[in-house]
Amino acid sequence: MPTWLMFVIIGIAGGVAAGLFGIGGGLVIIPALIYGAGFSQHMATGTTLAVLLPPIGLAATIEYYRHGNVDVRAAAILAATMFAGAWVGAYFANRISGPHLRLTFGLFVCAMGVYLVYGACKRLGWI
């Protein structure tokens, strides 16, 4: 498969996930770039951060805003603090090995999955 086509498929999947779940596409894009395009963990993370700014930040926000689902004050505070937090995270990520970064990312994804499934089951009255 040509590289550009793989990037198109990854981009569409990441965009749908971002618009649907608000996950920023990172849960789709990072693993797809690593396992599908052969990127290193660091390259996948850096590329994903570069990708997420314009299309998701603008397109999805406009659509949610149109429906009254954006708290502009909260978004401004979160954006400012995420700017600082992203710099700190990137600083440390670039100082640990790729396998350790991948392990940390995998543990984070698993923990979030368990948390989300547990919360959904509780709300459904299954537990």
N, C-alpha and C positions, 0 to 999 in steps of 0.2 A: 504494500500500500504506500503510495507517495506520502512523504512527510507532511505536506500541506494539507492533504485530505485527513490525515490522522489529527492534525491540529484543529481542523474544522469540526470533526466529530467530537473531540474533547471539548472544544469551545461550546458547542451546542448543548452537550450533556451538562457541562458546568453551569451554563446560563440558565437552563431549565431548573436545575437543582437550586441555584441561587434565588431565582424568582419564586420558586415553589416553597422552599423551606427556609430561605434567608440564611443559608449556610456560607454564603460567599463563594461557593464553588470549590473551595479548597479541598473539601472531602472527596470531590470527584477529580479535580484537575491535578492535584499533587500525585495521587497514586497512578493516574493515567499517564502523566508525563514520565514517571519513574519506570513503570512496567510496560507501557506502550511505546514510549518514545526513547527510552534508554537514558533519561536524564539522571543526574546524581540527585540526592535528597536536597542538597543546597541549591542546585540549579533549578529544580522543580519549585522549591519554595520561593526563591527570588523571582522567577518568571511569573508565578501565580500572583504574587503581590503586584507586579507591574501590570498584569492583565486586569486585575479586579477594579482598579480605580475608575477608568472611564465608562465602560459599558454597564456594569452592574450598578455602580454608584449613581449614575445618571438615569438610565432607562428604568430600572426597577423602582427607584425612589420617586420618579415622576408618576408612575402608575399607582403606587401606594399613596402618594400625596393626593392624587385626584380623588381617591376614595376616603380621604380624611384619616389615613392611617400612618401619619408621620408626625411625631412630636419634635418640632424643629428645635426647641430649646434643649431637649434631651440629646438630640442628634448632634448639636453643636458641642455640648459638653463631652459627649462620648468621642466625637471626632478629635477634639483637642487632646484628650487623655490617651486615646488610642494611638495618636501620632507619637507621643512620648513612649508609650508602652511598646509599640512596634519597633522603635529604634532600640530599646533595651533588649527586646527579644531577639532582634536580628544581630545585635552585638554579641550576645551569648551563643546564638545558634552558629555563628561563624567561627566560634572557638571550640566547638566540640566536633567529634568525628561524625561522618555521615551515618554509619550504623547506629551510633548512640542517638542521633537526632531522629532517625527513622523509628527506633524503638520507642522513644519518648512520644512521637507523634502517634504511633500505633496504640500505645497505652492510653493516651488522651482520647482517641477516637473510641476505643473500647469502653472507657469509663463513661463517656458521654452517651454511648449507646445503651449501656446498662441503666443509667440515670433516666433516659428518655423512655425506655420500655417500662421500667418500674413505675414512673409517674403516670404513663398512659394506662397501665393495668390497674393502678390504684383508682384513677378517675373513672374507669369503666366498672369499678366494683368487683374486679376479679381477685383482689387481695385486700 
